């Protein structure tokens, strides 16, 4: 196993309204994860905080301007098979403005949270992390560490 890993810092935003979450149905034209459901988010730009990146990415991908997002999860995702380690900051907000708009990433849609967790096209780690976000207290931040295999399944330590 190679010991050099690319380190990638990313964000996700769970926007919640009336028991529904805002997701993006990724375009079928995209090379990675076509048709999958994802939360808005992406990589940080230079000199950008995780919160700023989450707000910007949500705006760019959905047309929604989030206000007062709260950090809920900091996750380390080890994809050693790709020589990458992702640090993912997951925020939640119920305060926002704007109208939904499509982007190159796909189509933003509101989906009941209890239904989306059963969807086979929901990106695998989000099933775990959305549950964690919904279970945390208002001021609580959770830290997680996972290894993934090529099928994006979480694998346990031997």
C-alpha positions in Angstrom: 0.0 0.0 0.0 1.3 3.4 -1.0 1.8 5.7 2.0 1.3 9.0 0.1 -2.2 10.2 0.1 -3.9 13.1 -1.6 -5.7 15.1 1.1 -9.0 16.6 0.0 -11.1 18.9 2.2 -14.8 19.0 1.3 -18.2 20.1 2.6 -21.8 19.0 2.6 -24.9 20.9 3.5 -28.1 19.4 4.8 -30.8 22.0 4.3 -34.0 20.9 6.1 -37.6 22.2 5.6 -40.8 20.6 6.8 -39.2 17.1 7.3 -37.6 17.2 3.9 -33.9 17.6 2.9 -32.5 19.3 -0.1 -30.7 16.9 -2.3 -29.2 17.0 -5.8 -30.1 14.3 -8.3 -26.8 14.2 -10.2 -26.9 14.5 -13.9 -26.8 11.3 -15.9 -24.2 13.0 -18.1 -21.6 13.2 -15.2 -18.8 10.7 -15.2 -18.9 10.1 -11.4 -22.1 8.9 -9.7 -24.6 9.7 -12.5 -28.1 9.7 -11.2 -27.1 9.4 -7.5 -28.5 11.6 -4.8 -26.0 13.8 -3.0 -26.1 16.7 -0.6 -24.9 20.1 -2.0 -21.3 20.6 -1.3 -17.8 20.4 -2.7 -14.1 21.3 -2.3 -12.9 24.4 -0.5 -11.3 27.2 -2.5 -8.1 28.9 -1.4 -8.6 31.0 1.8 -12.1 29.7 2.2 -13.4 28.3 5.5 -15.4 25.1 5.5 -18.6 27.1 6.3 -18.0 29.5 3.5 -17.4 26.6 1.1 -20.6 24.9 2.2 -22.6 28.1 1.7 -21.0 28.8 -1.7 -21.4 25.3 -3.0 -25.1 25.1 -1.9 -25.8 28.4 -3.7 -23.9 27.3 -6.9 -25.6 23.9 -7.0 -29.1 24.7 -5.9 -29.9 28.4 -6.0 -30.4 28.4 -2.3 -28.6 30.9 0.0 -28.1 29.3 3.4 -28.0 31.4 6.5 -26.5 30.4 9.9 -25.4 26.8 9.0 -24.3 24.7 12.0 -21.4 22.3 11.9 -22.7 18.8 12.8 -20.2 16.2 11.6 -16.5 16.2 10.8 -15.7 12.9 9.0 -12.5 11.4 7.8 -13.1 9.2 4.8 -10.1 7.0 3.9 -10.2 5.8 0.3 -6.8 4.1 0.4 -7.6 2.2 -2.9 -7.5 5.6 -4.6 -4.7 7.0 -2.4 -7.0 9.7 -1.1 -8.2 10.9 2.3 -11.1 13.2 2.5 -11.9 15.5 5.4 -15.7 16.2 5.2 -17.4 19.0 7.1 -21.1 18.4 7.2 -23.4 21.4 8.1 -27.1 21.7 8.7 -29.4 24.7 8.2 -33.1 25.4 8.4 -32.6 29.1 7.4 -32.3 30.0 3.7 -33.7 32.0 0.9 -33.9 31.7 -2.9 -35.5 29.5 -5.5 -34.3 26.1 -6.7 -32.3 26.1 -10.0 -30.5 23.3 -11.9 -26.8 23.4 -12.3 -24.1 21.3 -14.1 -24.2 19.0 -11.0 -27.8 18.1 -11.5 -31.3 18.9 -10.3 -32.0 20.0 -6.7 -35.0 18.4 -5.1 -36.7 18.2 -1.7 -37.1 14.7 -0.4 -38.6 13.5 2.9 -35.7 12.5 5.1 -37.3 9.2 6.1 -37.7 8.2 2.5 -34.3 9.3 1.2 -32.5 7.1 3.7 -34.1 4.1 2.0 -33.1 5.2 -1.5 -30.5 2.9 -3.1 -29.1 5.8 -5.1 -28.3 7.9 -2.0 -24.5 8.1 -1.7 -23.6 5.4 0.8 -21.9 7.4 3.5 -24.7 10.0 3.5 -27.1 7.3 4.9 -24.9 7.1 8.0 -24.1 10.8 8.3 -27.7 12.1 7.8 -28.9 9.8 10.6 -26.1 11.2 12.8 -27.0 14.8 12.0 -30.6 14.2 12.8 -29.8 12.5 16.1 -27.4 15.1 17.4 -28.3 17.9 19.8 -28.2 21.5 18.6 -24.7 22.2 19.9 -23.2 18.8 19.3 -20.5 18.0 16.7 -19.7 14.4 15.9 -16.4 13.1 14.6 -16.2 10.0 12.5 -13.5 7.9 10.8 -14.1 5.4 8.1 -12.3 3.3 5.5 -14.1 2.6 2.2 -13.6 0.0 -0.4 -14.0 0.3 -4.2 -17.8 -0.2 -3.8 -18.0 2.7 -1.4 -18.9 0.4 1.4 -17.6 1.3 4.9 -15.1 -1.4 6.0 -14.2 -2.1 9.5 -10.7 -2.5 10.9 -9.3 -6.0 10.9 
